[in-house]
């Protein structure tokens, strides 16, 4: 019988409609009538509501349980298959999850949404309405998957010399699974959730009978608090302790579960091979909330499994990877060392040792970073702070950021796509075809002698001359390069105009030279502006920020390039200084005089003590030879020479810095040939440039300079 529809929009079911109990359909039944019969079965025999109503909430539960029936067999088959084949699995640890509407996701991935829509129509309902219900019947409790979770207590040293965490309070973590079907595949994986419970023996019947009702069930109450509200307020110490309890509860339960599964799947006739653990398990940390997985895995391996520090550390660092989705302070958690010692004393011992070994590693292998150790280390021992930097712990302890092969490939692919887009733009606006497989070397900024576009083009001229002198086989061993220069200058700035003219003339010759133009091209990008920058900067691989040291107040374009994974060749001028400190000195191609040397070098120039490098003289002479046309470049070139005629004694030290500039360019060529090294440097350039984001800059200015606060507009303004 069809259901009758009441005027209030709710449907009712005759008693006769539920009197005939249908059989559970074969998994993935696609006949709407068979599905409708199964939904009615669940409405009566998996009851969550009164059996005499069939309103949208009850329909949702019955429909979801019908779909779940169709998932169960695939779910079981999937895990049996995993158990038999023992593949490597990834476990994604996250304090929160937003999977969307489970019913929509399930019927969509199983490709049965039409069948279920038709079945519900037979029952007087619309699938679009039913999926909007918010209750969840998807969780399946696993009563056999239970692990102990300890808080507080103390660390004991055993007679063997090993350490053991004892005492404190212990609660239970009980697993709940939600089936997650893959799209048009038989695989159905699990979203595993954990519920915190106290044991029955933790209830004090004597206190209860004595009227001490709250005291008798204290541990039960504290266990319930862990799962009551995610991210409780942490203004008080109690709030901080509860947040840390939540995070450790997730990490400890998950890792005990992962280790248990690793043991179950091994060949029972052989001993446990812990070296195989990273080959079977990958643990991905989502933001810093599950950071405690690092010391907890170390503790489980050392204290419970009896492994030594070195073996445990090797396993941990090869197992755990870390992704952070923002550089906002609230996502880069810092926890009070006092609170951590109180709640997790054994883990603080382990974190302290990791920090100690990290400091020693930096001092022995990266002495150039030793000055940055106060910011890099895990423990901030500033008495006013004394915190554990969770993001630093993740970076120090995880194996993936910059060395992951798949990530390298993805990074290189994204960069190449940006280069292709840039090449298309250059062809469109200049008519010059450039090869995205060459090194894209870009200098875009206001045309000015102190920014030294002239140094750049002189380097290009010298490079061209050397390529012309090579035999074809030797050219094949060079690093092909496309040099792009762009920018604007004041209309009355004569030397700036001469520089632009020289760039265009040099490009016109090189770009049409069939012997060389597959190894070098020079392009002047016209009408440089923000829109052009949005194409140029993502496609750049090397950016030249080569102003005379001490001349640039700050500069921000270098920050934009660095954020986009572009490496910088530059002097110690302006923001180059900070960028080099943040991304690491080995990821920056440095050359040239320092600011404190400039004044003395100019005086030496005036006294005639400057001895030009032969390469510098060779580049100038090649221009004067007419190789790039008949235009008279003597006024421009003489500005690089003595104090006579047009010259200003090379005030911007182009001649002095030219040899170190060319040496640095040779290092660029060699680095670019090593693709793995170059991509890693590019990744680290972006990774180290978070400080230069506009969000951070504006926030700091607002706080320290402008002394202003946020003023959010309310939802309604009178």
N, C-alpha and C positions, 0 to 999 in steps of 0.2 A: 504494500500500500504506500502511496505517496504521502509525505508529511503534510499536515495542514499548516497554513501560515496565519499567525495571529496578527491583529492590527498593530501591535507594538513592534512588529518586525522580528519577533522571535518565533522560532518553529517549535512545534511539539511533535511527539511521536506516539502513535497509538500503541497500546500494550501489545497488540498483535504484530506490530512491525518488528519488535524485538523478541518475539516468542520463538521464531525459527533461527536457530544459531547456525551460521554458515561456517564452513571450514576455512582455516587460514589458507590464503592462496599461495600458489607456488611463487618463490621469489621472482620479483620483477614482473608480476602479472600486469598485462597491458590492456585487459578487457575492462572497460569502465563498469560494467555490471558486476563483475567479480570483485573489483576494487570497492565498489559501493557496498557490497555484501560484507567485505572485510571491515570497512569502517563501522558498519552497524554492529559487527561482532565486538569491536573494541568499545563501542559506546555502552554495551551491556556488560562485558566481561573484563574490561580494564577500566572500571568506573572511577572517576574522580568527582563526579557530580551526581545529582539525583537522576535515576534512570528514566524519569518521566519527562525530562526536558532534553531538548536537542538544539540549544542556542549556540551562537558562534564559538564561545569558549569550549563547550563540550565537543563541538564538531572539530575544533582545532586539535584537542587532545586525541580524539579518536583517529583523525586523519594522520597526525604525526606518528602515532603508534602503529598505524597501518603501514606507513612508509618505513618505519623502523623495522618492522617485520621483514620487509623486502631487503633491508640493509644487513640484517643479522648474519645471514649465511655468507654474504660477501665479506663482511667484517671478520668472521671466524676463519674463512678461507684465506684471507689476507695474512692474518697473524700466524696461521699454520704454515703458510708458504714462507714467511719471514723466518720462522723457527727452523724450518728445514734447510733453507738456503743460506741463512745467517749472513745477510748482506750488511754493509755498513749503513747505519741509520743516523739521521740528524735529529737532535732533540732541541727544540727551540724553546728557551726559557723566557717567559714573559709574565710580568705581574698582572697584565691585563690582556684581554682579547676582545676584538670586535669582529665577529664572523659574519655579521649581517643576519638576515632572517633565515633561521635554520631550515624551515620547511621549504621556502623558496629555493634555497641552495641545494637541498637534497633532491627535490623532484626535477630541478633543472639539470643538475649534474648526471642524474640517472636517466635523463631524457624521457621522463614519464609525466611531464606537467600537463600535457593535453589529455592523457588518460585520466588523471586525477581531477582535472577541471570538469570533464564530462561526468565522472562519477559523482562529484559533489552537486552538479546540476540535477542529477537524478534524485538527490536527497534534498533539493530545494535551497542550495547554497552556492555561492560563487567563490572560486578559489582565491580571487583577488581580495575578497573580504576576509576570508578565513586566515590567510597568511599574516594579516595585520595584528592578530592576537599576540599578546606578549608573554604568556606563560610558557614554561619550558618542560616538556615531558621527555627530553632527549637524554638526560643524564642516567647512566647505568652504574649503580654502585658496585664496586668490586670488594666484597667483604674479605677476600683472601689476599688483598694487596694492602698491607698495613705496615707502617714503619714507625719506630720510636724517634721522637725529636726532643732533644735536650736543650734547656736554657739554664743560664747562670752556672752554679757549681764552681769547681776548682780543678786544677791540673795536678795529677799525682805522678811522681817519678817512680817507675817500677824497678824491681831488682835488676832487670835486664838492661836498664838504662833508658828504655823507651818511656814515652809519656802517655798518660791516659786521662781523658776528661771524665770526671765523675761528679756525683752529687747533683744539686740543683733540682729542677722540676722537669719531668718527662711527660709529654703528651703523645698522642697517636695521630698519624696522618693516614687517612682512609681515602683510597682512590675512587674517583668517579670518572667514567669515560663518556665522551660524546662522539658518536660516529660521524666522520667527515668523508663523504664519498668523493672520489676523484671524478673529473669530467669525462664521461664516456669511456670509463675504464672499470675493470673489476676491483681495483684496489680501493679499499675503504680503511682509512687510517683513524687514529684516535686523537681527540683533544683530551688530555688527561688533566683533571682538576683534583684538588686535594681539600678534604674537610678535616678540621682540627677537632679532636675529641679527647676526653680524659677517660681513663679506664674505670671500670666499675669499682675496683678496689680503692680508687681515689676519693670515693664518697665516704664520709665519716658518719656512720649511722649513730654513733654515740653522741656526737655533737648535735646532730639533727634532733635526736630524741630529747636532748637537753635544751632545745629551743634555739640553738645557735645555727639557724637555717642557712644563713649566708656563708658562715665559716665552714660548714660541713661540705659545701660544694664549691669551694674557692677555685680549685683547679679546673673544674668543669666550666665555671664562669670565664676564667682566663682563656681557656681553650676556645670557647665560643667567640670571644672578642677578636681572635685572630682572623676569623672569616666574616665578621659582622660588617665592617666598613673598610673598603680599600682606601689606602692613603689617608689614615686618620690624621687629624691636626697634630703637629709635632712641636708646638710652642713650649710644651712642658716636657720634663724628662720621661714621664709616663707615656706621653705620645710618641716620643722618640723610641722608647723601648718597644712599644707596640708595632711601630713601623718596621723596626729591625727584626722583630719576631716574625712578622709577615714575610719579609724577604728571606730570612734564613729558613723558615718553614718550607717555602717553595723549593729552595735550593737543596736542602738536606733530603727531603722526601724524594725529589726527582732524581738526585744522584744515587741514593740508595736503591731506587727502583732500576736505574740504568745499570748499575753494577750487578744487581740481582739477575737482570735479563742477560747480561754478558756471560755470567756464570752458567745460566741455564742452557744457553745455546752452544756451549763448547762441547767437545767430545769428552764424555764422562770418563773415558779410559785414560785420558791424559791430564797432566797437571795444568793449572791455570797459567797461561802465558800472558802476563800483564803487558808485555811489549806489544801484543796484538790489540790492546784496548783502543789506541787511536786509529787503528785500521778498521775497527768495527763501530766506533762511536765518535760522533761529532756533536759538540754542545755549543749552541749559538746563544750568546747573551744579548737580549734585547734591551738596550740602554744599560744604565748602571744598577738598576734595581736587583738583578740577580748576581751581582758581583761576588757575593759571598759563596757562590759555587766554586770559586777558585780555592780559597783556603779550606773549604769543606771537602773538596775532592782530595786535596793534599792530606787532610786529616784522616779521611777514610782509608786512603792507600797506605799511609804510614802507621796509624794507630790500630786500625782494624785488620788490615791485610799484611802488615809487617814489612812493608817496603821501606827502603832507605830514602833519604831526602833527594838525592840526585835522580834516582829512578822515578820517584813520584813527580818531581818537577818536570822531567822530560815528558812523562805521560800527560801531565796536566797541560803543559804549554802546547803539546801537539793535539790535544783534544778540544780545547776551548778556543772559540773565536768570539769576537766582540763587535757589535755594531752600535754606533751612537747616532741618533737622528737629529740632534741639535747641539749647538754649543751654548745654549742658555744655561745659566747657573743651576736652575732647578733640576736640570737633567744630568748635571755633573755633580752627583751627590758627594757631600763631605760629612762624615759622621764623627761625632765626638769620640776621642780615644777613651775617655773615661767611661762613657756609656758602652762602648764596644768591649772594654776589659770586663765590665760588670756582667754583660749578657753572654759574651762569647770569649772566655779567657783563653781557650786553646787556639782559637782562630787568630786572636791578636798576637799570640806567640809566633804563629806561622807568618802572619803579615809582616811583623817586625823583622823576621829573618829574610823574607823576600826583599824588603826594602834595603836591608843591610847588604845583601848580595848584589842588588841592582846598583847601588852606589859604588861598590868595588868594581863591578863590571865596567861602568862608565869611566871610572878613573883609569882603568888599565887598557881599555880599548878605544875610548872616545875622549881623550883628554881635552879636546877643543870644546866639549860640552860640559866640562866640569863646573864652569861658572854658572851654568843653568840648573845645576842639581837641586838647589832649593825649590825651584818650581817644578822639576821633573820627578822628584822622589815621591814615594807613596805617603809617607808620614810627614805632615807639617808640624814640626816641633816648636813653632812659634808659641810661646807660653799663652798668648792671648787667643790662640786658635786651637792648637793641639788636636788636629783632625786627621782622619784617614781619607785620602783622596781616592774615591772609588774608581773614577775614570782612569787615573794613573795606574791603579792596580790592574785594571783590565788590560790596558795597553802593554804593560810590562809582562803580563802573564799569558796573553793570548798569542796564537801562532799566526793569525791572518790580520794583516792590513796590507801591507805593501809588497809582500813576497808571494802572494797567491797567484798561481798561474792563470786560473780562470778569470780572476779579477783583472790581471794584467791584460788579458785578451779583450775583456769588456771595455776597459779604459782606453786601450789603443783603438778599438773600433769606434768608440764615441769621438775620440780626437780626430780620427781619419774622416769621419762623416762631417765634422766641422771644417776640416781642411778642404774637402770636396766642395762644400757650400761656398767657402771663401774663394776657391779657384774659379767657380762659376761667376761669382760677383766680379772678380778682377777681369775676367774675360769680357764681361758685359760692359764694364766702365772704361777699360783701357784697350781692349782688343788683343791683349797679350795672354797667350795660353800658358799656364803654369802647371807643373806636375805635382799632385798631392803626395807623391812618394818622395819628394825632396824635403829637406829641412826647411820649414817656413820660419824665416828670420825677420822679425818685424821691429821697426822703430817708428812710432807714431806719437808726435807731440809737437808743441809749438816750435817752429823753425827758428833757432837762435844759435849763435856761435857757442855759447856756453853749454848748450845741450849736445853739441858736437856731432850733428849729422854729417859734418865734413870728415870727421874721423871715420865714421861708418863707410862713407863712399870711397875714401882713400883706401880703406881695407879691401873693399870690393874691387877697386882698380888693381891693387896688388895681386889679389886672388886671380883675377882675369888674366893678368900678364903671366903668372906662373902656369896657369892652365894652358895658355897658348904655347908655352915653351915645352910642355910635356909631350911625350909620345902617346898615342891612343891607349896603349895598355896601362900606362901610369895614370892616365885620367880616370880609368875605371876603378882605381883604388881610392879615389878621393870621395869626399862626402858631398853629394849633389845638394845645392842650396838655392833657395829662392829668397832674395833680399827685398823686402818691401819697406818703403819709407813714405810717410805721409805727415801732413801737418800744415798749418797756416802761419803767416807772418804779417807784420805790419806792412802796409803798402809802400812805405818810404824806407824800409830796411833793405838796402841795396845788397849787402852780402848774403842776406837770407835768400833773396831772389837768385843770386848767382849760384848758391848751393842747390836750389831747386832745379835750376837750369842744368847744372852739372849732373845731378842724379838722372834727369831725363835723357841727357846726351849719352851718358855711360850706358844706360839701359837700352837705348836705341841701337847701339853697336853690339853689345853683348847678346841681346835677345835675338838678333838676326845672324849671329855667327854660328854656322852649322857645326863647326868643330867643337864649340864650347857650350852652346845653349841647352844641352841636355844635362850639363853639370853646374851651370850657374845662370841665373837670370836676375835682373834688377828692375824693379817696378816702382814708379811713383804713384801712390794711390791718391786720386784727386778728391777734393771737397771733403776732407776728413771731418767727421762730426760724430755725435753719439750713436746715430743709427748705423754708421759705417763701423764704429767701434764694436757694436754688438755682433758684427760678422767677423771682424778682424781678430778680436781678442780670443774668442773660443778656438779659432783655427790656428793660433800662434803656437810655436814650439820653443822658440828662443826670442826673447825680447831684449832690446838694447836700451839700457838706462845708464848712459855713459858720460853724463855731465862732469865738468871739472869739479873735483872734490871741494866742498865748502860753498858751492854756488847755488845749490838747490835747497830751498828752505825745508821742503818735505817731499811733495810729489805724491800723487795717488794712483797714477796709471800703472805704476809697477805693482801696486797691490792688486789691481784688477787682473793683471796678467798672471801673477803668482796664484791667485785664487782659482784661475782657470787651468792650472797645471802647466803653465808655461815657465820654462827655466829662464833665469836672468843672467846676462853678462853685464857687469857694471862696476862702477867705482864705489868707494865708501862715501856716498853722498846721499843726503836726504833720507827717504824711507828705506833705501837699500840697506842701510845699517841695521835697522830693526828686522827687515825681512830676512836678511842673512842669519841673524841670531835665531829667529823663530823656525826657519825651515832647515837649518843646519848648514854649516860652512861648506861641507862637501857637496851640497846641492846648489851652489852659487858659483858662477865663474867670475872671479874677482881679478881686477887689474888696476893699474894706475897709481898715481901719487895720492897720498892722504892729505886731508885738509891742512894739517899742521906743517906739511912740507911745501905747500904751494907758494907761500910768500918767498921762501928762500930760493926756490927754483926760478921764480921770476927774476929775482935779483941776479942769480947766476946767468940768466939769459941776457940781461942787460949788460953784464960784464963780458959777454962773449965766451962764457965757459961751457955753453951747451954744445955737445957733439951729436949731431943727428944720426940716427940709425940708418944704415944703408938701404933698408927696405923702405923707409920713409922717403928718402931721396929718390929712390927708384920709382915709387908711385907718383910723386910730383912730376918727375921728368917725363913719365909716360903720358901724363895729361898734356904737358907742354909740347909733346911731339906732334900733337894734332890727331892722335889716335881716336879722339872722340869729337872731332869736328874742328872748325876753324875759329870758334868763339874764343875771345881773349880772356883766359882764366888767370892771367898774371896778377891782376889786383887781388883776387881771392887767395891765390897761392902765396903771394908776398906777405899777406897778413899772417902767415905762418913762419915768417922769416925775420929779418932784422928790423931795426927801427928807422929804416929809410923808406922813402917813397910811400907806398900804400900800407906798409907793414906796421904792426903794433907789437912786434917782438913776441908773437905767438902767445898772447896774453892768457889764452885758455889751455895752454900746454898740450896741444894736439901732438906736436912733435915729440915731446918728452914721453907721453903715454903710448905712442904708436907701437913700439916694440912689445911692451907688455900686453897691449891689446891684441896684437897678432898672435902672441904666445897663448893667450887665453882662448882665442878662436881655434887654435890647433887642438886645444883640450876639448873644445866643443865638438869638433869633428870626430875625435876619437871616441868620445862618450856616446855620440849619436850612432856610431857603428855598432855599439853594444846595446841592442834593443832592450834587453832585460834591464840593464842598468839605467838606461834613459827613462824607461817607463816608471821604474821605481822612483827615480829622482822627481819625475813629474808628479807622481802620486804624493810624495812627501812634501812637494811644494804646496799643493792644495791643502794637505793635512795640517801643515804648519802655519797656514795663513788665516786661521779662524780669528786671530786677534784683529785682523784688518777688516772684518765685516762692518758694514755701515751700522748694523744694529748695535754692536758693541761700542762703536765710536760715538754714536749719537747718545747712547745711554750714559757713557762716561762724561761727555760734554755737558749733558743736562744736569748731572749730579755735581761735577767738580768745577765747571766753568760758568754755566748759565744759572745754576741753582734754581731749576724749575722742576716741577713734578707732573706726573701724568694727570690729565683732566678729562676722563672718559665721559662722553655724553650719555645721559640716562636714556632708558627705553622711550620715555615720553618727556617732552619738554613743555612746560606750561607757557 
